[in-house]
């Protein structure tokens, strides 16, 4: 078993492998990277069912009550560190090796240079207030027609039953 001091030195050495200064990452980049890293380093796990949410401020990331939190302000090193904890557990040799391999993969994949950036989708043209209200009125009219048709069908059914029982009673 290794001593805590030796393990601490290895973590310092590992942190020094990140290029400084680290480029600022967007939430979309970190989210894509987290999904790809989990798929690569934890392949036997079931599909990621946690919602990935953006956090800010003093929240560094990891599991939250709303899902898996990623804070873009904290950057690449924080996201990789918290994700490696999710995959390998606490601070021990296995976690150290996993995080080291993840850092190497991030650097070699060119993600720090922006390979995961996507062009933002253009906003869809927003319909005017009159058009939206007209579409809503059309939907409500169609629903009322369907309900009316169903009500007429129920009325015919119960009219037949009433007629049947009146004939049986006579």
Secondary structure, 3 states (H helix, E strand, C coil): CCCHHHHHHHHHHHHCCCCCCCCCCCHHHHHHHHHHHHHHHCCCCCCCCCCEEEECCCCCEEEECCEEEEECCCHHHHHHHHHHHHHHCCCCHHHHHHHHHHHHHHHHHCHHHCCCCCCCCCCCCCCCHHHHHHHHHHHHHHHHHHHHHHHHHHHHHHHHHHHHHHHHHC
